[in-house]
Amino acid sequence: MSARPAKHSLTLRGHRTSVSLEEPFWNGFRALATARGMGLNELAAEIDVGRDEDVGLASAIRLAVLRFYQENR
């Protein structure tokens, strides 16, 4: 497993964007989306709307994944 970020495309409210995350965070992001019954694009859009303007989307996703695992251990 590579520690280097992998870039994936997402669609947020009709607009394409790329997000780079390390594979463990992609796996956690998928697990979070599954647990919430959402698709990745839908979850990313929700995280995007809720993040502070000075926090990048990739960082906001990492924090959401971290919270998910902290709350479910």
C-alpha positions as CSV (number, residue, x, y, z in Angstrom):
1,M,0.0,0.0,0.0
2,S,1.4,3.3,-1.0
3,A,1.6,6.2,1.4
4,R,1.5,8.6,-1.6
5,P,-1.8,10.4,-2.2
6,A,-4.0,9.0,-5.1
7,K,-6.0,11.5,-7.1
8,H,-9.7,10.7,-7.8
9,S,-12.4,12.7,-9.5
10,L,-15.6,13.6,-7.7
11,T,-18.6,15.6,-8.8
12,L,-19.8,18.2,-6.3
13,R,-23.2,19.7,-7.2
14,G,-22.6,19.2,-10.9
15,H,-19.0,20.4,-11.0
16,R,-16.0,18.0,-11.4
17,T,-13.1,18.3,-9.0
18,S,-10.1,16.1,-8.1
19,V,-9.2,15.1,-4.5
20,S,-5.9,13.6,-3.5
21,L,-6.0,11.2,-0.5
22,E,-3.8,8.4,0.8
23,E,-5.3,5.0,0.1
24,P,-6.2,4.4,3.8
25,F,-8.3,7.6,3.7
26,W,-10.0,6.6,0.4
27,N,-10.9,3.3,2.1
28,G,-12.2,5.1,5.2
29,F,-14.1,7.6,3.0
30,R,-15.8,4.7,1.2
31,A,-16.6,3.0,4.5
32,L,-18.1,6.2,5.9
33,A,-20.2,6.7,2.7
34,T,-21.4,3.1,3.0
35,A,-22.2,3.4,6.7
36,R,-24.3,6.5,5.9
37,G,-26.0,5.0,2.9
38,M,-24.5,7.6,0.6
39,G,-22.5,7.7,-2.6
40,L,-19.0,9.3,-2.5
41,N,-20.1,12.3,-4.5
42,E,-23.0,13.0,-2.2
43,L,-20.9,12.6,1.0
44,A,-18.1,14.8,-0.5
45,A,-20.7,17.5,-1.3
46,E,-22.0,17.4,2.3
47,I,-18.5,17.6,3.7
48,D,-17.7,20.5,1.3
49,V,-20.7,22.5,2.4
50,G,-19.9,22.0,6.1
51,R,-16.2,22.8,6.0
52,D,-14.6,26.1,7.0
53,E,-13.4,28.2,4.0
54,D,-9.8,27.9,5.1
55,V,-9.9,24.1,5.2
56,G,-9.3,22.3,1.9
57,L,-11.7,19.5,0.8
58,A,-9.1,16.8,1.1
59,S,-8.3,17.9,4.7
60,A,-12.0,18.0,5.5
61,I,-12.5,14.5,4.2
62,R,-9.6,13.2,6.3
63,L,-11.1,14.8,9.4
64,A,-14.5,13.3,8.6
65,V,-12.9,9.9,8.3
66,L,-11.0,10.3,11.5
67,R,-14.2,11.3,13.4
68,F,-16.0,8.3,11.9
69,Y,-13.3,5.9,13.2
70,Q,-13.1,7.6,16.6
71,E,-16.8,7.4,17.1
72,N,-17.0,3.8,16.0
73,R,-14.2,2.1,17.8
